[in-house]
């Protein structure tokens, strides 16, 4: 196929358009903000997506709708931000003007002491406020799972979150009041071109489409495919690995599609944990607790189901449960696709049934049979030898507990304890009954 090529990435940073043609494949958004743009409200704490001090909002379009999500700037690569709107804490209040309602709420409730973590909390709460103006305490706690504070204590921060809607008027917030204008600007950045920048260890690409991705990866099977960078980002920030050439996927709307039919749900490989949660919680309520414990909110906004599987990490969050549920993956190489049961996809540690140039295009989870049992063995409870919790869910979904080694997790799906499918918690050790 023939595609046009652009040699720069373009995105909105706060109120300005940025176009970059000289950017490294491994430059993080945090370094770009602090070093290149002198926007130092965003902090570096852990450099691995754990502490939330680097939290910013990234707005992106899907089907004409603009959604802002909190992300960890320390592990998000600049090259993945083409066509996005990045909002940092530096832009919330104008010089000499009043504080933003979220900032003012933090002040009024004495929710900051040393202040190092405060910008990250502000941005997480800002994202929550736009999505849910009057959240419950549980919803606030979930939104702040990825933000750590060592000195203030969370009670004051939760009070700040509750006070935002009292202090501020969401309809007058710039990101809400100017939404149509921002959408128009972002739509104008979409030109359907492939992006290619750099050479050697600096090289990265953004395919124009999934067909273009298939062509690129078939020609360069040693390229590193990056979706959410929640794992690969640490390869760079912690291990200083050379991962180029990089092929970014987060901009491909085709990989973020979700379809439901009478037999199950198909998630595009680029669907994030956050995007998948409404349907996961509706059709697979047994997975709610697991989904809510995958990283913090920022990680769930960035990380993808397809990436969690394709990366093949032995401590991957979703594969054990998905194997037990009989999930399958759609693999594609060039124009040829094939479907493989997830239990067959993982062969051994670090090895998968994936040919050179083949990538995960989608993940399919079949619906449970009417009388199916499905449950989680928690290693903390197993280590103590007794039940930590027992839950019955209709039509007859309950937890199955068995004595396993500490550090093991067992997911079971079947009509009884003698038949069905089960998987222990590390994808390189699967036991199927």
C-alpha positions in Angstrom: 0.0 0.0 0.0 1.1 3.6 -0.6 0.8 6.1 2.2 2.0 9.7 2.6 4.7 10.3 5.2 5.1 13.2 7.6 8.4 13.8 9.4 7.0 15.6 12.5 4.6 15.1 15.3 2.0 17.7 16.2 0.0 18.2 19.4 -1.5 20.9 21.6 0.4 21.7 24.8 -1.8 23.7 27.1 -2.8 26.6 24.8 -0.2 26.2 22.1 0.4 24.1 19.1 3.7 22.2 19.1 5.3 20.6 16.1 8.5 18.5 16.6 10.7 17.0 14.0 13.8 16.4 16.2 12.6 14.2 19.0 14.1 10.9 20.3 12.2 7.6 20.3 12.8 7.3 24.0 12.2 10.9 25.2 9.6 10.9 27.9 6.9 13.5 28.2 8.2 14.5 31.6 11.7 15.3 30.3 10.2 17.2 27.4 8.0 19.3 29.8 10.7 20.1 32.4 13.8 20.3 30.2 12.6 21.4 26.8 9.7 23.6 27.8 10.6 24.7 31.3 7.2 23.6 32.6 8.4 22.4 36.0 5.1 22.1 37.9 5.1 18.5 36.8 7.5 16.6 39.1 9.6 13.5 38.9 9.3 11.1 41.8 9.7 7.5 40.9 10.2 7.5 37.1 8.2 4.3 36.9 4.6 5.3 36.9 3.9 4.6 40.6 3.9 7.8 42.6 1.8 10.1 40.4 3.9 13.3 41.0 4.3 13.6 37.2 0.5 13.3 36.4 -0.8 15.3 33.5 -4.0 15.1 31.5 -3.9 13.9 27.9 -7.0 14.6 25.8 -7.6 12.5 22.7 -10.3 12.1 20.1 -12.3 8.9 19.5 -15.4 9.0 17.2 -15.4 12.8 17.4 -15.6 12.8 21.2 -12.8 14.4 23.3 -11.8 12.6 26.5 -9.2 13.8 29.0 -7.4 11.1 31.1 -4.7 11.3 33.7 -1.4 9.7 32.6 2.1 9.3 34.0 4.3 11.7 32.1 7.5 9.9 33.4 6.8 6.8 31.3 4.8 8.2 28.4 6.9 8.8 25.3 6.5 12.1 23.4 6.4 10.3 20.1 3.0 8.8 21.1 1.3 12.1 21.5 0.6 13.1 17.9 -2.9 14.6 17.7 -3.4 14.9 21.4 -3.9 17.8 23.9 -1.6 17.8 26.9 -2.7 19.8 29.9 -0.2 20.5 32.7 -0.7 22.0 36.1 1.2 25.1 35.0 -1.8 26.1 32.8 -4.6 25.9 35.4 -4.3 29.4 36.9 -3.4 32.5 34.9 -0.5 34.6 36.3 -2.0 37.0 38.8 -5.4 35.4 38.5 -7.4 33.2 40.8 -6.5 29.6 41.5 -8.3 26.8 39.6 -11.1 25.4 41.7 -9.2 22.2 42.3 -6.2 24.1 43.5 -8.3 26.3 45.7 -10.0 23.3 47.2 -6.6 21.9 48.1 -5.7 25.1 49.8 -9.0 25.5 51.7 -8.8 22.0 53.1 -5.1 22.1 54.0 -4.4 19.2 51.7 -0.8 20.0 51.0 2.3 20.1 53.2 5.7 19.7 51.4 3.8 20.2 48.1 6.0 17.9 46.0 3.1 15.5 45.2 0.4 18.2 45.1 0.6 19.0 41.3 -0.1 15.3 40.6 -3.0 15.2 42.9 -4.4 18.4 41.4 -4.3 16.9 37.9 -5.8 13.6 39.0 -8.7 15.4 40.7 -9.1 17.7 37.8 -9.6 14.7 35.5 -12.0 13.2 38.0 -14.0 16.5 38.3 -14.5 16.7 34.5 -15.6 13.1 34.3 -17.7 13.0 37.6 -18.4 16.4 39.2 -19.9 14.9 42.4 -17.9 11.7 43.1 -18.4 9.4 46.1 -15.5 8.8 48.5 -15.0 5.4 46.8 -14.7 7.0 43.4 -12.3 9.6 44.7 -10.1 6.9 46.3 -10.1 5.0 43.0 -9.1 8.1 41.0 -6.2 8.7 43.5 -4.9 5.1 43.6 -1.9 6.2 41.5 -1.0 9.2 43.6 1.2 8.9 46.7 1.5 11.4 49.6 4.1 10.9 52.3 3.2 13.7 54.7 -0.3 15.2 54.4 -2.5 12.2 54.8 -5.3 11.4 52.4 -8.3 12.6 54.5 -7.7 16.3 53.7 -7.2 15.4 50.0 -10.5 13.5 49.9 -12.2 16.5 51.5 -10.6 18.7 48.8 -12.1 16.4 46.1 -15.5 16.7 47.6 -15.2 20.5 47.9 -14.3 21.1 44.2 -17.9 21.2 42.9 -18.9 23.6 45.7 -16.1 26.0 44.8 -16.1 25.7 41.1 -18.6 25.8 38.1 -17.7 23.0 35.7 -19.5 24.6 32.8 -17.2 27.6 33.0 -14.0 25.5 33.1 -11.9 26.2 30.0 -11.6 22.6 29.0 -15.3 22.3 29.1 -16.3 25.7 27.8 -13.8 25.6 24.9 -14.4 21.9 24.1 -15.7 22.5 20.6 -12.8 24.7 19.7 -10.3 22.2 21.0 -11.9 19.4 19.1 -11.8 21.4 15.9 -8.1 22.0 16.4 -7.4 18.3 17.1 -9.4 17.3 14.1 -7.3 19.6 12.0 -4.2 17.7 13.1 -5.4 14.4 11.7 -4.2 14.0 8.1 -4.1 10.2 7.7 -0.3 10.2 7.2 2.3 7.9 8.5 4.8 9.6 10.8 8.5 8.6 10.5 11.1 10.4 12.6 14.8 9.8 13.3 17.4 7.2 12.4 19.0 4.3 14.3 18.4 4.4 18.0 16.3 7.6 17.6 13.8 6.2 15.1 10.1 5.8 15.7 7.0 5.5 13.5 3.3 6.1 13.8 1.4 4.0 11.3 -1.4 5.6 9.3 -3.7 2.7 9.9 -3.8 -0.9 11.1 -3.1 -2.0 7.5 -0.1 0.3 7.5 1.0 -1.2 10.8 0.8 -4.7 9.4 3.0 -3.6 6.4 5.5 -1.9 8.6 5.8 -4.7 11.1 6.1 -7.4 8.4 9.0 -5.5 6.9 10.6 -4.7 10.3 9.7 -7.6 12.6 12.4 -6.5 15.2 10.7 -3.1 15.7 9.3 -2.5 19.2 5.5 -2.1 19.2 4.4 0.3 22.0 0.8 0.9 23.1 0.5 2.3 26.6 4.3 2.1 27.6 3.4 1.1 31.2 6.0 -1.6 31.0 8.2 -0.6 28.1 8.5 2.9 29.6 10.4 1.4 32.6 12.8 -0.4 30.2 14.0 3.1 29.3 13.7 5.0 32.6 15.1 2.2 34.8 17.2 0.0 32.5 18.3 2.5 29.9 17.5 0.0 27.1 17.6 0.9 23.5 14.2 0.0 22.1 14.3 1.6 18.7 12.8 1.4 16.2 9.6 2.0 18.0 6.1 1.7 16.4 3.5 3.5 18.4 -0.1 2.3 18.4 -2.1 4.6 20.8 -3.3 6.9 18.0 -4.9 4.1 16.0 -8.7 4.3 16.5 -9.1 1.0 14.7 -7.4 -0.8 17.6 -9.6 0.8 20.2 -12.9 -0.6 18.9 -15.1 -2.8 21.1 -17.8 -5.1 19.7 -20.3 -7.3 21.5 -22.3 -10.1 20.1 -24.3 -13.0 21.5 -21.2 -15.1 22.1 -18.8 -12.7 23.7 -16.8 -9.4 23.6 -14.0 -8.5 21.2 -11.6 -5.8 22.4 -9.2 -4.1 20.0 -5.7 -4.6 21.1 -5.4 -0.9 21.9 -8.4 -0.7 24.2 -7.2 0.4 27.7 -8.2 -1.1 31.0 -10.3 2.0 31.7 -12.1 1.8 28.3 -12.8 -1.9 28.8 -14.0 -1.6 32.4 -17.7 -0.8 31.8 -18.2 -4.0 29.7 -16.0 -6.1 31.9 -17.9 -5.1 35.0 -21.3 -5.7 33.3 -20.5 -9.1 31.8 -17.7 -10.4 34.0 -18.3 -9.0 37.5 -15.8 -11.5 38.9 -13.1 -9.4 37.3 -14.1 -6.1 38.9 -11.7 -6.4 41.8 -8.8 -7.5 39.5 -9.4 -4.6 37.1 -9.6 -2.1 39.9 -6.2 -3.3 41.3 -4.3 -3.0 38.0 -1.8 -0.2 38.8 -3.3 3.2 39.6 -5.8 5.2 37.5 -3.0 6.6 35.3 -1.7 3.1 34.5 -5.2 1.9 33.7 -5.8 4.9 31.4 -2.6 4.1 29.5 -2.2 0.3 29.7 -4.0 -1.9 27.2 -5.4 -5.5 27.3 -3.6 -6.3 24.1 -0.3 -5.0 25.4 -0.5 -6.9 28.6 -0.9 -10.1 26.6 1.6 -9.4 23.8 4.3 -8.3 26.2 4.3 -11.7 27.7 5.3 -10.6 31.2 5.4 -13.5 33.7 3.6 -11.2 36.2 1.0 -9.9 33.7 -2.3 -9.0 35.4 -4.9 -10.2 33.0 -3.7 -13.4 31.3 -4.4 -15.9 34.2 -8.0 -14.8 34.4 -8.5 -14.5 30.7 -7.0 -18.0 30.1 -9.4 -19.4 32.7 -12.3 -17.7 30.8 -11.3 -19.3 27.5 -10.2 -16.0 25.9 -8.5 -16.0 22.5 -6.3 -13.6 20.6 -6.5 -12.5 17.0 -3.0 -12.4 15.5 -2.2 -10.6 12.3 0.8 -10.7 9.9 0.5 -8.7 6.7 -3.0 -9.4 5.4 -3.4 -12.7 7.1 -5.1 -13.1 10.5 -5.5 -16.2 12.7 -7.1 -16.8 16.1 -5.4 -18.6 18.9 -6.6 -19.6 22.3 -4.7 -17.6 24.9 -3.8 -20.8 26.8 -1.9 -21.9 23.6 -0.4 -18.4 22.9 1.9 -18.6 25.9 4.4 -21.4 25.3 7.0 -20.8 28.0 8.7 -18.0 29.8 9.2 -15.1 27.4 8.1 -17.3 24.4 4.7 -17.0 22.7 3.1 -18.5 19.6 3.7 -15.4 17.6 5.6 -15.4 14.3 8.1 -12.6 13.3 6.1 -9.7 12.0 2.9 -10.9 13.7 1.1 -8.7 16.2 -1.9 -8.9 18.5 -4.9 -7.2 16.7 -7.7 -8.1 19.1 -8.7 -10.1 22.2 -11.9 -12.0 22.5 -13.6 -13.1 25.7 -16.5 -15.5 25.4 -19.5 -15.2 27.7 -19.8 -17.6 30.6 -22.1 -20.5 30.4 -25.3 -20.2 32.4 -24.1 -22.4 35.2 -20.4 -21.6 35.1 -18.3 -21.1 38.1 -15.4 -18.6 38.0 -13.3 -17.4 40.8 -9.9 -16.1 42.1 -7.6 -17.8 44.6 -5.7 -14.9 46.3 -2.2 -15.8 47.3 -2.5 -13.8 50.5 -5.4 -15.9 51.7 -3.8 -19.1 50.4 -0.7 -18.4 52.4 -2.8 -18.3 55.6 -4.9 -21.3 54.6 -8.3 -19.8 55.1 -10.9 -17.8 53.1 -10.4 -14.1 53.0 -13.7 -13.5 51.2 -16.5 -15.6 49.7 -18.8 -14.0 47.2 -21.8 -15.4 45.4 -22.8 -13.8 42.1 -25.7 -14.7 39.8 -26.4 -17.0 38.2 -24.0 -19.1 40.2 -20.6 -17.4 40.3 -18.6 -18.0 43.3 -15.0 -18.1 44.5 -13.2 -21.4 44.5 -10.5 -21.7 47.2 -7.8 -24.3 47.2 -4.5 -24.6 49.0 -1.8 -23.2 46.7 1.7 -21.9 47.3 2.1 -18.3 48.5 2.6 -16.0 45.5 0.3 -18.1 43.4 -3.1 -17.0 42.0 -5.5 -19.5 40.6 -8.4 -18.6 38.3 -11.0 -21.3 37.8 -13.8 -21.5 35.3 -15.9 -24.6 35.1 -19.1 -26.3 36.2 -17.5 -28.0 39.2 -14.1 -28.5 40.8 -13.2 -31.5 38.7 -13.8 -30.1 35.3 -13.2 -26.8 33.5 -10.2 -24.6 33.1 -7.8 -23.1 35.6 -4.7 -21.0 35.5 -2.1 -20.2 38.1 -1.0 -16.6 38.3 2.2 -16.6 36.3 1.7 -16.9 32.5 4.7 -19.2 32.2 3.0 -21.8 34.5 -0.4 -22.8 33.2 -2.3 -25.7 34.5 -5.4 -26.8 32.6 -7.9 -29.4 33.9 
